[in-house]
């Protein structure tokens, strides 16, 4: 197949020399080999759509609401810490922080309700084809294959052999997802009790509110540490991803990236490689490379969120040591 655009003006796989080189993050590249800093842009193309727009919007809502909840709740959990007074003043004092905390909670709960409804519809539609979605690699819900992959991964860590081949969602991503979901269920339930004490107090004993207060604070702390340690490591900090994997920000990744990270989903990607590049996100279809501005936005938000997350971990450690 000749290089360059087709007669219809669309670029197809095999014509990728007509595409500009992946711009990396705002043009920044590793000094040693010139590769982009964004792990999702490393390797050979073409680029493939991995996430739809609504996936990225939902992720953005989770990030915004979660960081808001953490920053407004941390001064209450560690009221004795030196940073608490200054931090809570940024949100207008205790009253202002409480209002902002509840607004963020409403946003997170609303998204959770929408996502549960989405999963219910997906499961219902897949009732006649359980192998691919219910028990296949397309599903974010854990199943027995994930336990096998977990054991093979640890074998690979110690022996360097028999590395597991992941599908669309590996057990690591499911661990991130359901580790957060489990925590959110406890946090939301206890938070509802504390937000509406008159309603729940009409049929619940008073001691349960003390339990809810403990559960809410400790589970929120656990969820924060889990996300900023386990999730950050799996997605951004491990050597083959450092310093950033921005696939969730711009929604696309190179074929080399997908072959390395999710080789079993390539059976669904390969039939689409000859199709025209789609500027509208279509999962598993060829995508245009991220533009310089898109890479800049992804890098800016990504590094801000990483830095803020590590700063929060530092504040938690500081509070445990000095409080």
Secondary structure, DSSP 8 states (H G I E B T S, - for coil): --SS--TTS---TT-GGGS----TBTTBB-TTT--BSBGGG-SS--EEE-S-HHHHHHHHHHHHHHHHHHHHHHHHHTTTSTTHHHHHHTTTHHHHHHHHHHHHHHHHHHHHHHHHHHHHHHHHHTTT-TTTTTSSTT--S--HHHHHHHHHHHHHHHHS-------SS-HHHHHHHHHHHHHHHHHHHHHHHHH-HHHHHTTS-THHHHHHHHHHHHHHHHHHHHIIIIIHIIIIISTTTTTB--HHHH-EEEHHHHHHH-GGGHHHHGGGTTS---SS--TTSEE----HHHHHHHHHHHHHHHHHHHHHHHHHHHHHHH-
